[in-house]
Amino acid sequence: MEEKVRRWVRADFGVGLVSLEDVAGGADENARLWRGRTQEGAAYAVKLSGGGSAAGPRVAGLLAAEEVPGVPGPLPARRGGWWSVRTGRRLSVVPWIDGTPALEGPMGAGHWRAFGRLLARVHAAPVPPGMPPAQSHRPMADAVRALERWLLPASGAAPAPAGDPLVRGLADAWREGSGRLAALVARAGALRPAATDRAAPGVICHADPHLGNVLLGDGDRVWLIDWDDAVCAAPEQDLLFVLGGVLPFAQVTDEQRTWFFEGYGPADLDADRLTYYRCVRALEDVAVPAAQVLDREGLPEGERAKALEIVRSVLSPTGLLDQALASPGQVSYRPSQGAENPSRSG
């Protein structure tokens, strides 16, 4: 596979790679990522993706062309655009960012302010035509209902592959969280009209700016990577990731949130919209890994075990499900006195 990808990169982008190393990690089962190197030592992230939409590399390319700091722009393909198509999937090549993952930190006050400035610039950028909208809750709500019927049959019988310990573990976790999952589906449905019918600014949103997609560079520099899920939505779509966060093991603290808004600037958020987007994300973060746990034929046991841990973390007391069911709390933010308050245009 690697030799084939190297040929594609040379033909489509004019870059000759002498090595291509598979990069493990990430939750996107529809994508493969490699780190490639040229004879001269230049490094590139080479991605073959069947998920998200073509808006991702296009938006990253446009933002990089606008010199938005912290957005690595893809190389233009020889035939135009920011990607090529191989085996029905998008092939993109981006300069490799040799930064420290924010989850490994430490991510200090300067990094958080720079992250705020970055997202402010993204949200202020012109929205290109053809951007997909934010995801509705309905597909994932339907998936959660289907999983409930399969894992917890009305008859009380065990799920089909009852001998599989991972499936048993998933069924046990689901049984314990069943009532809260039903409440999550109901809350998303109740909030959807208010969250989607009100007039809202449609801005470019990364849609997945958790700390796993943030790299720390020299000084206070930050980079936001993996734009595959970019959408046109209200700013709340991105800001939910710094208002508590979505990773139970890396909750955003009050102090970190203050630093972020010192960089981002003042914000008056819609509580219903914020909660709705959080519900949608919680449904996705349960339904997708749960389906992976059940994929006994298509996925190795190690990946299925990791997926089960994701489900358990979302259902945990500090997980995203309980955040989505709770009150959204504070929704207006003002930089503190004496803090920087940059213009979003610069």
N, C-alpha and C positions, 0 to 999 in steps of 0.2 A: 504493500500500500504506500509506503513512504517514497519509494522510487517513482511511483505513478504521480504522487502529489508534487514531487520536485519537478517533474516534467511539465505538469500543469502550471506551476508557478512561473517557470521560465517562459512557457508559451503565452500565458495570459498577462503576466506582469513584467516580463523582461528581467527577472531576478534569478540569477543562478545560485542555487543553494548547494553547498557541499555536504551539509548534514541536516538531519531533520529528527528532532527528539520529541517523542510523545510526551505531552504534559498531562499528568493525572490531576484529578480534582475537578470541582465544579458539579453543579446539580443538573446541568442541561444534558439529558440523555440523547438529544437530537444533534449534538455537536461534537466534533473532535478538534483538539487544539494541539499544535506542534510548535516547537521552538526551532526555527531554522537559522543557519549561519551561512554567510557567503565566504568566498575565499579571502576577502579583505577583512573579515571579522565582524561585519555588520550582522545584527540579530533581528529577526522578525517573528512576530506571532502569526502563524498560518492557521486559519480556521475554516473548517468545512461544516456548514450549519444548515440544518433543515428546519429549525425552529424559528420562532420570532417572525420577523418580516424583513423585507428588503429595505424598509425605512431605517433600520439600524445603521448599516454602513453608510447609507446616504446622509443621514443626519450627522454622524461622526465626521464625515468628510466635509460637510458644510460648516460645522462648528469649528473644525480645525482651520478651515480656510478663513473664517472670521477671526482667527487667532484667539479663540476662547482658551485661556490657559487651563491645562489639565485634561484636555480631550485629545487623545492620540488619533490622528487622522489616518485612514487607510490609504494605501497606494492606489492611484488610478489604474484601472485595467486598460489594456491596449485598445480594446474596442469601445472604450468609453465607460463611464460609470465608475463605481467604487468596488465592484465585485465582478466575478465571472460565474458561470453556472457549469457545474460538473456533476454528473450522475444525479441530476435533479436537485442539487443543493448549491448553496452560495459558497463560493471560495473567495476569501478576503485575506489580504496581507497587510499587516500593520507593524510599524517599527516596534520592536520589543522594548517595553518599559522595565528597566532593571531597578525597580523600587522595592521597598519593604511592604509586605501586605499589612494593611491597617490593623487586621486582627492580631498581628504579632507585635505591633506597636513599637514603642509607645507613641500614641497619637496625642500630641500636646495641644495647648491652646492655639498656637499659631496654625497648626494643621486644621483644626476645626474651623477657624475663621477663614482659612483659604478654601476649605470645602464649601462653606457658606457662600463665598464670593463666586466659586465655580458654578454652583447650582443657580445662583442669581443671574449670572451671565447666560446660562442655558435657557432659563425661563424668560429672559428678555430678548432672545434671538428671534428673528422672523421665522414663522412656521412655514415650511415648504409645503406645496400642494401634495395631496395624496397620503398624508400621514394617517395611520390607522387610529381609531379612537381607543380609549381605555377599555379594558375587558369588562363585560357584564358579569354579574355573579351567577347568571343562570346556568352556563355550561358546567361550572364546578359544583353548583348546588345539586344539579341533576346527578353528577358523578358521585357526590357524597351520599345521596339517597340510594343510588344503585349499590354502592359499597355496603351501606347499612343492611339492605335486603339480603345481600350475599353473605355477609359476615355474621349477621344476627337473624337467622331465619325465624319467622313467626312461630314455627313448630318447636323451636328450641333445639333443633338438631345442629350438630357441629358442621362447620363449613366443609366442603368437599374434600380437600387435601388435609384431613384432620391430623395426619401423622407428621405434618411439616411444622417444626417448632416455631418458625418465623410467622407462619400463618396463624398459629395458635396465639403467639404473642400479639399479633395485630388485632385478632378478635378480642383478646382480653383488654387491650388498651381502648379499643372501640367501644366495648361494652361499658367500660368505666366512664368514657366521655360522651356516650350516646345522647344524654339529655342536653348537654351543652352544645353538641353539634347541631341538634335539632333547633336549639335556640339561636345558634349562629345563622342557620339557613333562614329562619323566620325573620331575624333582625335585618339581614341583607335585603330580603324581599320587601320589608316594610320601609326601609330607608331609600330604596332605589328611586321612587318618584321624586322625593325631595332633593336627593343628591344629584340627579341627572336632569331634572326639568328646569331648575333654576339657572338663570344666566350665569355663566362662569367664563373667565378668560381661558381660552384654549392656548396652551403654551407647549413647547417641546418638553417632554418629560422622559427621563432615562427609564423610569418605571421599575428599576431594580437597584437603586443606589445604596444597598447595604454595605457594611464595612468589608465584606468579602470581595467587593468590586472596587475598592479604593486602595491605591498604592501610595506610599509615602516616598517622596524624592528628597533631594538635597534641601537643607534648610527647612522651611515650612511648606515646601511644594507638595501638592497632592495631584494624583491622576485618577480619573474615573474611567474605568474600562468596561468592556462587554455591553455594547449598545444594542444588542439584538432585540430587546423588548421595547424599544423607544416608541412612544405614542404621543398623540396630541390630547392633552387632558388638562384639568385644573391643577394648579401647583400642589394641592393636597396629595396628589398621586405620588409625588416624590417626597414631600415633607413628612409623611407618615414614618419614613425610615429614620428620621432623626427625632421624632416625638415618641420616644420609647424604643423604637427599632423593631426588627422582626426576628432577631437572633436571641433566644433565651439566655445564652451564655455570654452575650455582649450587649447588654442593655445600655442605651444611651442615658447618661446621668443628667441631672438638672444642670450641673456645671458645664458639661459638654454641650448641652443644648443652648445654654446662654452664649457660649463661645461661637457656636454655629451662627446664631442670629446676629451676633455682632458683625459677622462677615456678610450674611445674607441681606440684612436690613429688616425693617419693620414688616410684619405680616399679620393680616387679619384673616383667619381661616374660617371656613364654613364647617361647623361641628358635624352636621349630618353627612356632608361629603367626605370629610376625613374618616369618619367611622365606617361609611360604606366602603371606601377603598380598602380600609383595614380588614373588613369582613371578607371582601373578595380575595385578598391576599391570604387570609387564614384558610379559607376554603381550598384554595389552590395548594397551599403548603401541607394540607392534609390529604387531599384527593390524589395528587400526582405521586408522592412517595408511597401511599397505600397501594396504588395500582402496581408500582414497581415491586413491592413485597410479594404481590400475588403472581408476578411474572416468573414462575419457576422455570419455564423453558427458555426464556429469552435473556435472563440476567444471571450472573454468577452469584453464589450465596453471599459473598462478601458485600456486593453492592446492595443486595436485598436487605442485609442486616443493617447497613448504613441508612437505608430508606426507612426501616422500622424505627431507628433512633430519631430520625427527623419527625416522624409522626408523634412519637412519645414526647418529644420536646415541645411541639406545638400544643399538645394537650396538657402539658405540665402547668403547675400553678403560676409560673413566670412566663408561660408561652403566649403566642400570639392570639390564640383563641380567647383566653380570658381578657386580654387587652381589648379585643374587638367587642366583647360583651360589656365591658366597663364603660363608664362615662368618659368622653374624650378629654375631659379636663380643660386646661388652659388652651385657648385657641387664638389669642392675640399676643403678639410678641413685639417688644421694642428694645433696641440695643440699650444697654445701661449707660448712664451718664459718663462721658469721657471715653466711651468705647468708639472704635472706628465704625463709621456708617457709610460705606462706600456706595457710589452710584452703581446701579446695575449695568450701566453701559460701559463701564471701564474697570 
